[in-house]
Amino acid sequence: MWPKLKALCLHSATIAWSYLLMAVGSALQLIDAAGDALGDPSIKDQVTAAISDARTVGRILLGIAIVNIIARARSLRRAG
């Protein structure tokens, strides 16, 4: 399992970290739907109290992750 995961991340911890940021950002974007699906609309209020606007934070994390992946993939391509 680890060799496949390392190959997916191009043997780069930076790309692995960016994938994690993308997962967290996507999860934050889906807080509204998750609260409705779980039948607990107060989840959104709890997350909003903790980190302000979950959708905005999710979009910021997605943007950071995309820029990191592009920059790291570019540097790996130049080095190889």
Secondary structure, DSSP 8 states (H G I E B T S, - for coil): -HHHHHHHTTT-HHHHHHHHHHHHHHHHHTHHHHHHHHT-THHHHHHHHHHS-HHHHHHHHHHHHHHHHHHHHHHHHHH-
